[in-house]
Amino acid sequence: MIGGPYFVLTVLGVLGTGLVAGVFCGFSTFVMKGIAALPPAQGVAAMQAINVAALTPAFMAVFVGTAVLCAVLAVVTFVLWPDDGTVELLLGSALYLFGTFGVTAAANVPRNDKLATMDPGAPEATAYWSTYVGEWSMWNHVRTVSSAAATVSYILALT
């Protein structure tokens, strides 16, 4: 069983990946559905406001801090190569770093950036809105599953 500071890092990994999974799950299960039900101009304006509000220090500390923690766990695991939990720790780190953090940077943020440049009432925004909702939501589902799977993987490393 994992012990000492390594145990603490892994528990923090469980907490961070689980919190992020919960946020993304909320978006996948009801936030985006509610926003998508609005008229396009209102949906665009709402999502633009959410994207600005999401950049709070609290959320960014959890989201980015968890990525840093996952990277530290991966490096420490490679260096120490513990007898227990190695595969689970590396898998959990990879799931979060690539499936959650990486997908955010490569898929969700570019869509958010494009949406941010649009006037909510413009025809361009109305035309883009349904594409945005579908693509953004699909990638958010990936982030949700990846962060939840990372949580499970870290929990398995502790057992």
C-alpha positions as CSV (number, residue, x, y, z in Angstrom):
1,M,0.0,0.0,0.0
2,I,1.1,3.5,-0.8
3,G,2.3,5.4,2.3
4,G,3.7,8.7,3.6
5,P,3.8,11.8,1.5
6,Y,3.0,9.7,-1.6
7,F,-0.3,8.7,0.0
8,V,-1.1,12.4,0.7
9,L,-0.3,13.3,-3.0
10,T,-2.5,10.5,-4.2
11,V,-5.4,11.5,-1.9
12,L,-5.1,15.1,-3.2
13,G,-5.1,13.6,-6.7
14,V,-8.4,11.8,-5.9
15,L,-9.9,15.1,-4.6
16,G,-8.7,17.3,-7.5
17,T,-9.7,14.9,-10.3
18,G,-13.0,14.2,-8.5
19,L,-13.9,17.9,-8.1
20,V,-13.1,18.6,-11.8
21,A,-15.1,15.6,-12.8
22,G,-18.1,16.9,-10.8
23,V,-17.9,20.4,-12.5
24,F,-17.7,18.9,-16.0
25,C,-20.4,16.4,-15.2
26,G,-22.7,19.3,-14.2
27,F,-22.1,20.9,-17.5
28,S,-22.6,17.7,-19.4
29,T,-25.8,16.7,-17.6
30,F,-27.7,20.0,-17.3
31,V,-25.9,23.3,-17.8
32,M,-25.3,22.9,-21.5
33,K,-28.8,21.5,-22.0
34,G,-30.3,24.5,-20.3
35,I,-28.2,27.0,-22.2
36,A,-28.9,25.2,-25.5
37,A,-32.6,25.5,-24.9
38,L,-32.3,29.3,-24.9
39,P,-32.7,31.3,-28.1
40,P,-29.2,31.5,-29.8
41,A,-28.4,35.1,-28.8
42,Q,-29.2,34.4,-25.2
43,G,-27.3,31.1,-25.2
44,V,-24.2,32.7,-26.7
45,A,-24.4,35.6,-24.2
46,A,-24.8,33.1,-21.3
47,M,-21.9,31.0,-22.4
48,Q,-19.7,34.0,-22.9
49,A,-20.5,35.1,-19.4
50,I,-19.8,31.6,-18.0
51,N,-16.5,31.4,-19.8
52,V,-15.4,34.7,-18.2
53,A,-16.7,33.7,-14.8
54,A,-14.9,30.3,-15.0
55,L,-11.5,31.9,-14.9
56,T,-11.8,32.5,-11.1
57,P,-8.7,31.8,-9.0
58,A,-10.6,29.1,-7.1
59,F,-11.6,27.1,-10.2
60,M,-8.2,27.6,-11.9
61,A,-6.4,26.5,-8.7
62,V,-8.3,23.3,-8.7
63,F,-8.1,22.7,-12.5
64,V,-4.5,23.7,-13.1
65,G,-3.3,22.6,-9.6
66,T,-4.7,19.1,-10.3
67,A,-2.8,19.0,-13.6
68,V,0.4,20.0,-11.8
69,L,-0.3,17.4,-9.1
70,C,-0.9,14.7,-11.7
71,A,2.4,15.6,-13.4
72,V,4.2,15.4,-10.1
73,L,2.6,12.0,-9.3
74,A,3.6,10.7,-12.7
75,V,7.2,11.8,-12.4
76,V,7.5,10.5,-8.8
77,T,6.0,7.2,-9.9
78,F,8.5,6.9,-12.8
79,V,11.4,7.7,-10.5
80,L,10.4,5.6,-7.5
81,W,8.5,2.9,-9.4
82,P,6.7,1.7,-6.3
83,D,5.7,-1.9,-5.7
84,D,2.0,-1.0,-5.4
85,G,-0.2,1.2,-7.6
86,T,2.3,2.0,-10.3
87,V,0.0,1.3,-13.3
88,E,-3.0,3.0,-11.6
89,L,-1.0,6.1,-10.7
90,L,0.4,6.4,-14.2
91,L,-3.0,5.8,-15.8
92,G,-4.7,8.3,-13.6
93,S,-2.1,10.9,-14.4
94,A,-2.3,10.3,-18.1
95,L,-6.1,10.3,-18.1
96,Y,-6.3,13.7,-16.4
97,L,-3.3,15.3,-18.2
98,F,-4.3,14.2,-21.7
99,G,-8.1,13.5,-21.5
100,T,-9.0,16.4,-19.3
101,F,-6.4,19.1,-19.3
102,G,-5.2,18.4,-22.9
103,V,-8.7,18.2,-24.3
104,T,-9.6,21.4,-22.6
105,A,-6.6,23.2,-24.2
106,A,-7.0,21.6,-27.6
107,A,-10.8,21.4,-28.0
108,N,-12.9,23.4,-25.6
109,V,-10.8,26.6,-25.2
110,P,-10.5,27.2,-28.9
111,R,-14.2,27.0,-29.2
112,N,-14.7,29.3,-26.3
113,D,-12.2,31.8,-27.8
114,K,-14.0,31.8,-31.1
115,L,-17.4,32.3,-29.4
116,A,-15.9,35.2,-27.3
117,T,-15.2,37.2,-30.5
118,M,-18.9,37.1,-31.6
119,D,-21.7,39.5,-31.0
120,P,-24.4,37.4,-29.4
121,G,-27.1,38.9,-31.7
122,A,-25.1,38.7,-34.9
123,P,-26.2,36.2,-37.6
124,E,-22.6,34.7,-37.4
125,A,-23.2,33.8,-33.7
126,T,-26.6,32.3,-34.4
127,A,-25.2,30.2,-37.2
128,Y,-22.2,29.0,-35.0
129,W,-24.3,28.4,-31.9
130,S,-25.6,24.9,-32.6
131,T,-22.2,23.7,-33.9
132,Y,-20.6,25.1,-30.8
133,V,-23.0,23.4,-28.4
134,G,-22.7,20.0,-30.1
135,E,-18.9,20.1,-30.4
136,W,-18.2,21.7,-27.0
137,S,-20.5,19.3,-25.3
138,M,-19.0,16.2,-27.0
139,W,-15.5,17.3,-25.8
140,N,-16.9,18.1,-22.4
141,H,-18.2,14.5,-22.1
142,V,-14.6,13.3,-22.9
143,R,-13.3,15.6,-20.1
144,T,-15.9,14.3,-17.7
145,V,-15.2,10.7,-18.3
146,S,-11.4,11.2,-18.3
147,S,-11.4,13.1,-15.0
148,A,-13.8,10.6,-13.4
149,A,-11.7,7.7,-14.6
150,A,-8.6,9.4,-13.3
151,T,-10.3,9.6,-9.9
152,V,-11.1,5.9,-10.0
153,S,-7.6,5.0,-11.0
154,Y,-6.1,7.0,-8.2
155,I,-8.5,5.3,-5.7
156,L,-7.4,1.9,-7.0
157,A,-3.8,2.9,-6.5
158,L,-4.6,3.5,-2.8
159,T,-6.1,0.0,-2.3
